[in-house]
Structure formats: structure tokens, C-alpha cells
Amino acid sequence: MRRRAPDERRFDTGTAPGQSDADFGQLNHALDSVLTINQTALDRAVADSDLGLGLGVTLAGGPTLAAAITLTVLGVRPRLREFR
């Protein structure tokens, strides 16, 4: 085995255990597993909340949004006139 100079760098980028590519592959697999668990939980929570909303809540959303937009326009309009 040859002797290395003190400033020589060695990059362990192989796929053997203990090298960076292998370690990164394990990390990536673990993160994918966590993401799958979290996505499944989110999908279930969204489905449950959709079922929990009644027709009244759904129908109230339109008028509420219209009121919010109207009040925003009425509140911003005087401020915009100041800049003319």
C-alpha cells in the first residue's frame, strides 16, 4: 500500500457500506419512508375533514368570500385615491 502525503484528500464516494454514496442512499430511503408516513396521515386527515364538513359550511363559504372581497375593496379604495 502506498503512503499518502499529509495533504492528499480521499473521497469515499463509492457504494460500499461506510462510503458516502451508500450512507446517503440509506438516509434517502429513511427520509422517503418518513415522507410516505406523513403523506398518508395528511391524506387521511383531509378525507376525514371533508366528510366532517356539512352542506351548511360549504354553502356559507361563497357569501363569506364575497363579503371579504367587498370589504377589502371598500377599505383599499380610499387609500388608492390618496395616490392620484
Contacts in CASP RR format, 6 or more apart in sequence:
PFRMAT RR
TARGET T0000
AUTHOR 0000-0000-0000
METHOD contacts of the structure
MODEL  1
MRRRAPDERRFDTGTAPGQSDADFGQLNHALDSVLTINQTALDRAVADSD
LGLGLGVTLAGGPTLAAAITLTVLGVRPRLREFR
4 10 0 8 1.000
11 20 0 8 1.000
12 18 0 8 1.000
12 19 0 8 1.000
12 20 0 8 1.000
13 19 0 8 1.000
13 20 0 8 1.000
13 21 0 8 1.000
14 20 0 8 1.000
14 21 0 8 1.000
14 22 0 8 1.000
15 21 0 8 1.000
15 22 0 8 1.000
16 22 0 8 1.000
END
